[in-house]
């Protein structure tokens, strides 16, 4: 396919637009149903418990994912008190905000950071109707 060849039609754009609209409606409706299901199981078995019911040949299950993380502030303080500094990570990383400020103030110039800036691109598609609806 050459760059000047266009295989995109008005029909395709209209279909994409309508499907995207339906997708958003479906997502909203599914989220409403999920809220109802969670409310049901919260009342039936409790907020952090799994549950299962079968109705009209469909099985509805609620699973609970448990995640545990250490509270950074409290844990760091406790580890320092226990003199367990080997269990604490020291992470060195550039501070984007401070670098931009230093560039703006003239403390750094862009040549000094040549080759340091990484730019990434991520394509996104948006189709909007120009006709009033």
SULJOSUL-V813820 format. One line per field, one symbol per residue. psi: psi as a letter, one per 20 degrees, with the letter a starting at -180 (. if undefined). burial: 1 if it has 24 or more other C-alpha atoms within 12 Angstrom, else 0. A space follows every 50 residues. Layout:
BEGIN
psi->???
burial->???
END
This chain:
BEGIN
psi->pqhipojprhgggggggghhggggggggghhggggggggghghgiqhkqq rpqppljpppqpqpppppqpoggggggghghjllhijppoopqqogghgg ghghijhqqhhhjpihpppqqoqqpppqpipq.
burial->00000000000000000000000000000000000011001000000000 00000000000100000000000000000000000000000000000000 000000000000000000000000000000000
END
